[in-house]
Amino acid sequence: MDPRQKLINLAAERTQALNAAEAALTAGNTAEYDAQMERVSNMNTEMERYQRLANEQARRADAAVPNGAEYTDMAAERGSALMRGEKVNFSAQEMRRMLNATTLATGTLAEPSGVGSDIRDIPGSQVSSIIDQVFVQDLTGLGEFNEPYVVSEMDAKADDIATLAGTARTATDPTFGVAQIKPYEVNVTSYVDRNIAKLTPARYFEKVRSMALNAMRRKVSALIAAGDSETTHVMYGIINGKNKAGTAIYASENLGAAIGVGTLDQLYFAYGTDDAVGANARLFLTKANLKALGALRGTNEKRRLYEIIPDGPNTGIIKDGGLTIPYTICSGVGANNLVYGDPMNYELGLFGDYSVRVDESYKAGERLITVLGDAMVGGNIIAHHGFVVGTVTPASNPSQGG
């Protein structure tokens, strides 16, 4: 059996055992409770074994993805297939590498002199780096994936020996939730000048691939932030992630009427446990809200309260005295939301191959080739309160100017 499928089956069995243990404890059946918890412990050990096997298989699959001269030959072959109107498939391993590639290989167009075949991108049209920061997993062949997570840890109790003598000890069991990840169809449509057909097959493939991939990355980035637009979500985003029981996996924080002096402090200290601030967390916000933070000034010297230092088109750090907060610009979180958390607390699942094909008939009158891409992805938050979603309360945020 595929180790990923075995992990899913074990996770489902573990959830059933935990439910049975909880029911037994409520009924006062300690023998049944102990038996079910022993099952849980054994399944945890077995799941660790299969997880290690799945990780090694993923590493081996990644190593099998062509590169160098082999990739050049493959690109030429795929480019020729696209030119013939055939569909080209990318494996989930290739797709995982491409989705988490900070720089996309678009190639240098080697066209005949005088043929302007490259369609220039909009300045500043980079995809939000949120897609490069979340956890990506290959779920090929699965109908859905259930990711168990801890809601509350085991709590130790202490009391005077004389008081406890001869009495039943209070149960200190952990509680669990299950984040469900289901496949959701993503399709992209891009257009490119038909003059690129004069390129070599390898260059043709790179241009078609990069256009389709850019469009898909842009769409998936929005889905990671806000989920799908279905009435009942199939793919959850960071700002609306829920578990199988319908309970929010994120934490909520009311930021008041507008972004202000205490906004970052409020988010920073709302994240994590009572004993620690969360590690590896960063701020996700719109460009307008980043501007609003940068515009805040002191009441006396009128200096800027925050120093914003970009380290890329949509990432950087915000310095507030001794506090440094990394940020990622992501329009998908919404105009009235600022999100703080570790992006690895969100799982993006890849349910199979990503296919690309071209159509020369739809925009023939405009001398354009239509690039079509299709994929199945899914996602959800996989850690309890893995993100704090801070909301500015008015319907229209007055600090969103300009």
C-alpha positions in Angstrom: 0.0 0.0 0.0 1.2 3.5 -0.8 2.6 5.0 2.5 0.5 8.2 2.1 -2.7 6.2 1.9 -1.6 4.1 4.9 -1.0 7.3 6.8 -4.5 8.5 6.0 -6.0 5.1 7.1 -4.1 5.2 10.3 -5.0 8.8 11.0 -8.7 7.9 10.6 -8.3 4.8 12.9 -6.5 7.0 15.4 -9.3 9.5 15.4 -11.9 6.7 16.0 -9.8 5.3 18.9 -9.5 8.8 20.4 -13.3 9.2 20.2 -13.8 5.8 21.8 -11.3 6.7 24.6 -13.2 9.9 25.3 -16.5 8.1 25.4 -15.1 5.4 27.7 -13.6 8.0 30.1 -17.0 9.9 30.2 -18.7 6.6 31.1 -16.1 5.8 33.8 -14.8 2.7 31.9 -11.1 3.0 32.7 -10.2 -0.4 31.3 -11.7 0.5 27.9 -10.1 4.0 28.0 -6.6 2.5 28.7 -7.1 0.0 25.9 -8.0 2.7 23.4 -5.2 5.0 24.4 -2.8 2.0 24.0 -4.1 1.7 20.4 -3.5 5.4 19.9 0.1 5.1 21.1 0.8 2.1 18.9 -0.7 3.9 15.8 1.5 6.9 16.6 4.6 4.7 16.4 3.4 3.1 13.2 2.5 6.4 11.6 6.1 7.7 12.3 7.4 4.7 10.4 5.2 5.3 7.3 5.9 9.1 7.5 9.7 8.4 7.3 9.0 6.1 4.3 6.8 8.7 2.6 9.5 11.4 3.1 12.2 9.2 1.6 10.0 8.4 -1.4 9.4 12.1 -1.9 13.1 12.8 -1.8 13.7 10.1 -4.3 11.0 11.4 -6.6 12.5 14.9 -6.4 15.9 13.5 -7.4 14.2 11.9 -10.4 12.9 15.2 -11.8 15.1 16.0 -14.8 17.6 18.8 -14.8 20.6 20.0 -16.8 20.9 18.4 -20.3 18.2 15.9 -19.5 15.8 18.8 -18.8 16.8 20.6 -22.0 16.0 17.5 -24.0 12.7 17.0 -22.2 11.8 20.7 -22.8 12.4 20.3 -26.5 10.3 17.2 -26.6 7.4 18.8 -24.7 7.7 22.0 -26.8 7.3 19.9 -30.0 4.2 18.2 -28.4 2.6 21.6 -27.6 3.3 22.8 -31.1 1.4 19.8 -32.4 -1.6 20.7 -30.1 -1.0 17.9 -27.7 -1.4 18.1 -23.9 1.7 18.1 -21.6 1.5 16.8 -18.1 3.7 17.8 -15.1 4.0 15.3 -12.3 3.1 16.3 -8.7 6.9 16.3 -7.9 7.6 18.8 -10.8 4.6 20.8 -9.8 5.8 21.0 -6.1 9.1 22.3 -7.3 7.6 24.8 -9.6 5.1 26.1 -7.0 7.8 26.7 -4.5 10.2 28.2 -7.0 10.9 31.8 -6.1 12.2 32.6 -9.6 10.4 31.1 -12.6 12.5 30.0 -15.5 11.0 31.9 -18.4 14.1 31.6 -20.7 15.5 34.0 -23.2 13.4 34.2 -26.3 15.5 33.3 -29.3 13.4 34.7 -32.1 14.4 35.9 -35.6 15.5 39.6 -35.7 12.6 42.0 -36.0 10.0 39.7 -34.5 8.7 41.0 -31.1 7.2 37.8 -29.8 7.5 38.3 -26.1 4.5 39.8 -24.4 5.7 41.9 -21.5 4.3 41.4 -18.0 2.7 44.2 -16.1 5.4 46.0 -14.0 5.3 44.7 -10.4 3.1 41.7 -11.4 5.0 39.2 -9.2 2.9 36.6 -7.5 2.6 36.9 -3.7 5.4 35.0 -2.0 2.8 33.3 0.3 2.8 30.4 -2.2 6.6 29.9 -1.6 6.2 29.8 2.2 3.4 27.3 3.0 3.8 23.6 3.4 3.3 21.7 0.1 2.5 18.0 0.0 1.9 15.5 -2.8 -1.5 13.9 -2.4 -1.7 12.2 -5.8 -4.3 9.5 -6.1 -6.2 10.5 -2.9 -9.8 11.5 -2.7 -9.2 13.6 0.3 -6.6 14.0 3.2 -7.4 14.2 6.9 -4.7 15.9 9.0 -5.1 15.4 12.8 -3.8 18.2 15.0 -3.6 18.9 18.7 -6.2 21.3 20.1 -5.1 21.1 23.8 -2.1 19.2 25.2 -2.1 16.8 28.1 -2.4 18.8 31.3 -0.4 17.7 34.4 -2.1 18.0 37.8 -0.5 18.4 41.2 -1.9 18.4 44.8 -1.0 17.5 48.3 -0.3 13.8 48.9 -2.7 13.5 51.8 -5.4 15.1 49.7 -4.9 12.8 46.7 -4.5 9.6 48.8 -7.3 7.1 48.0 -9.0 9.3 45.4 -9.3 8.9 41.6 -6.9 11.2 39.7 -8.4 13.8 37.5 -8.1 13.0 33.8 -5.6 15.0 31.9 -6.1 13.9 28.3 -5.3 15.9 25.2 -8.0 16.9 22.7 -7.6 16.7 18.9 -9.1 18.1 15.8 -9.0 17.0 12.1 -8.3 19.4 9.2 -9.8 18.1 6.0 -8.1 18.8 2.7 -10.1 18.1 -0.5 -9.3 18.5 -4.2 -10.4 21.7 -5.9 -10.1 22.3 -9.6 -7.8 25.2 -10.7 -7.8 26.2 -14.3 -5.9 29.0 -15.9 -6.1 30.7 -19.3 -3.3 32.9 -20.7 -2.6 34.4 -24.1 0.6 34.8 -26.0 1.5 36.1 -29.5 1.6 33.3 -32.1 5.0 34.5 -33.3 6.5 32.5 -30.5 5.9 29.5 -32.7 9.1 30.6 -34.5 11.1 29.8 -31.4 12.9 26.5 -30.9 10.7 23.9 -29.3 12.5 24.2 -26.0 12.1 28.0 -25.9 8.5 27.6 -26.9 7.9 25.1 -24.1 9.5 27.5 -21.5 7.4 30.4 -22.6 4.1 28.4 -22.5 5.0 26.8 -19.2 5.9 30.0 -17.5 2.7 31.8 -18.6 0.5 29.0 -17.4 2.5 28.5 -14.2 2.4 32.2 -13.3 -1.3 32.3 -13.8 -1.8 29.2 -11.6 0.6 30.5 -8.9 -1.4 33.7 -8.8 -4.7 31.9 -8.4 -3.4 29.4 -5.9 -1.9 32.2 -3.8 -5.4 33.8 -3.6 -6.9 30.4 -2.6 -4.3 30.0 0.1 -5.3 33.3 1.6 -9.0 33.3 1.3 -10.1 29.8 0.1 -12.6 29.2 -2.7 -15.8 31.1 -3.4 -18.1 28.1 -2.8 -21.0 28.5 -0.3 -19.6 25.5 1.5 -15.9 25.6 1.2 -14.0 22.8 -0.6 -10.7 24.5 -0.3 -10.2 26.6 2.9 -7.9 29.6 3.2 -5.9 31.0 6.1 -8.7 33.5 6.9 -11.5 30.9 7.0 -9.9 27.5 7.8 -12.2 25.1 9.6 -11.9 21.5 10.9 -14.3 18.6 10.1 -16.5 19.6 13.0 -16.9 23.1 11.5 -14.8 24.9 14.2 -12.4 27.6 13.1 -8.8 26.5 13.2 -7.5 30.1 13.2 -7.7 32.6 16.1 -9.6 35.9 15.8 -8.5 39.3 17.0 -10.5 42.6 16.8 -8.1 45.4 15.8 -10.6 48.2 16.3 -11.8 50.9 14.0 -8.5 51.4 12.1 -4.9 50.4 11.9 -3.0 52.2 14.7 0.0 52.4 17.0 -0.9 49.1 18.9 -1.9 47.0 15.9 1.4 45.1 15.5 1.8 44.5 19.2 -1.8 43.2 19.4 -1.2 40.6 16.7 2.3 39.7 17.9 1.2 38.9 21.5 -2.1 37.3 20.4 -0.1 34.5 18.6 1.3 31.5 20.5 0.6 30.1 23.9 0.5 31.8 27.3 4.2 30.7 27.9 5.7 31.7 24.5 5.3 33.9 21.4 5.0 31.9 18.2 8.2 31.0 16.3 8.7 31.6 12.5 5.6 33.8 12.3 5.2 36.6 9.8 2.6 39.2 8.9 0.4 38.8 5.8 -1.3 42.0 4.6 -2.3 44.0 1.6 -0.1 46.7 0.1 -2.5 49.4 1.2 -2.3 48.2 4.8 1.5 48.1 4.7 1.3 51.7 3.5 -1.0 52.5 6.4 1.4 51.1 8.9 4.3 53.0 7.3 2.3 56.2 7.5 1.9 56.1 11.3 3.8 58.9 13.0 4.5 59.8 16.6 2.6 62.7 18.3 5.6 64.7 19.3 8.5 64.4 16.8 6.2 63.2 14.0 8.7 60.5 13.1 7.6 57.3 11.4 6.8 54.7 14.1 7.7 51.7 11.9 10.7 51.2 9.6 9.7 49.1 6.6 12.6 47.4 4.9 11.8 45.4 1.7 13.9 42.4 0.8 12.0 41.5 -2.3 9.0 42.7 -4.4 6.5 41.6 -1.8 8.4 40.6 1.3 10.5 42.4 3.9 10.6 43.3 7.6 8.9 45.9 9.8 11.0 47.3 12.7 9.3 48.7 15.7 12.1 49.5 18.2 13.4 46.2 19.4 10.6 44.2 17.6 11.2 42.9 14.1 8.3 41.4 12.2 8.7 39.8 8.7 5.9 40.6 6.3 4.5 39.3 3.0 2.2 41.4 0.8 -0.9 39.3 -0.1 -4.0 41.0 -1.5 -6.0 37.8 -0.9 -6.3 38.3 2.9 -8.6 41.2 2.2 -8.6 44.9 2.8 -9.8 44.7 6.5 -7.6 41.8 7.6 -4.1 41.5 8.9 -2.9 37.9 9.4 0.0 36.8 11.7 1.3 33.2 11.9 3.8 30.6 10.7 3.0 29.9 7.0 4.1 26.2 7.5 0.9 25.9 9.5 -1.0 25.9 6.2 -0.9 22.8 4.0 -1.3 23.0 0.2 -2.1 19.6 -1.2 -1.4 18.6 -4.9 -3.9 16.0 -6.1 -2.2 14.8 -9.2 -0.6 16.1 -12.4 -0.7 19.6 -13.8 -1.5 19.7 -17.5 -0.8 22.4 -20.1 -2.0 22.6 -23.7 -2.4 25.3 -26.3 -5.2 26.3 -28.6 -4.7 28.3 -31.7 -8.4 28.8 -32.8 -10.1 30.8 -30.0 -8.1 34.0 -30.5 -7.0 33.4 -34.1 -8.3 36.7 -35.3 -6.1 38.5 -32.7 -3.1 36.4 -33.7 -2.9 35.0 -30.1 -2.3 31.5 -28.9 -4.4 30.4 -25.9 -2.5 28.6 -23.1 -4.7 26.4 -21.0 -3.6 24.8 -17.6 -5.5 22.5 -15.3 -4.7 21.2 -11.9 -6.4 19.8 -8.7 -5.2 21.4 -5.4 -6.6 21.6 -1.9 -5.6 23.3 1.4 -6.4 24.0 5.0 -4.8 25.2 8.2 -3.2 22.2 9.9 -2.3 23.6 13.4 -4.7 24.8 16.1 -4.6 28.6 16.1 -1.8 28.4 13.5 -2.8 32.0 12.4 -4.3 35.0 14.1 -6.7 36.8 11.8 -6.9 40.4 12.9 -9.9 42.3 11.6 -10.4 46.1 11.3 -14.1 46.4 12.2 -15.6 49.1 9.9 -16.9 47.9 6.6 -14.7 50.6 4.9 -11.3 51.0 6.6 -10.5 54.7 6.8 -6.8 53.9 6.9 -6.8 52.4 3.4 -6.3 55.6 1.6 -4.2 55.9 -1.6 
